[in-house]
Amino acid sequence: RTTALLGISVMMDHTQSEARRRNHLPEAVATELAKFERTDSEFRKKDREERAAELHLPLDAINLH
């Protein structure tokens, strides 16, 4: 009986550990996605500014969405 109980305890610990890992994954994905979106947004802004400068366009007068 003791062996069976230990096996259940170990299995529950493993299951809880897996559940924590699964719960952590969406948080990690959201964090990485937010970092990517910031980097992408900064890149696109810089690219727009560089292209506008090359074409001598006034970005302030253009309503960017």
Secondary structure, DSSP 4 states (H G I P E B T S, - for coil): -HHHHHHHHHHHHHHHHHHHHHHHHHHHHHHHHHHHHHHHHHHHHHHHHHHHHHHT--GGGS---
